[in-house]
C-alpha cells in the first residue's frame, strides 16, 4: 500500500457502516480496529516490499464484488502515458479493481507526476477524481480540469 492510501485508512473514523476490500494487509489490519467496519482482505501471493497481495487468487476474489469507490495509490502518472507501475502483477490487479469500481480515485503526491513505469495500468480518462498535493504542474492541473476529472489538492 502506498503511504497515501494508508493516510486515507487512518482517517475513516467518521464513518459508521463501511465495507472495505483491500489487497494491502497493513491497511486491513489498521481498519480492523474499527468494529463497525467490515474488512475483506484479498488473498493471493504476498509482495514482500509492500505487504500487499497480488495474483490470480486476488483477482478472482475481486470479480465477485461491485464497489462504489476505488482509492488507487499510484506509482507513476503522466498525461501521455496515464497510470503505470513497475510490477506486472500489481498492474493486473489494479486493472481488475478499476473494472469493479463505480468511481476511481487516484491518489499520488506530485513527485509521481511525469513518470512512466514498466507496466501500463490505465489511461487518465478512466479516472474520475485525483487527490494530490499543490506541487503539480500548471499543465497537469489544466489538463485534468479540461478533461472533467475532479481535482482535490491537499496541503501537505
Secondary structure, 3 states (H helix, E strand, C coil): CCHHHHHHHHCCCCCCCEEEEECEHHHHHHHCCCCCEEEEECCCEEECCCCEEECHHHHHHHCCCCEEEEEEECCEEECCCEEEECCHHHHHHHHHHHHHEEEEEEECCHHHECCCCCEEEECHHHCCEEEEECCCCHHHHHHHHHCCCEEEEECC
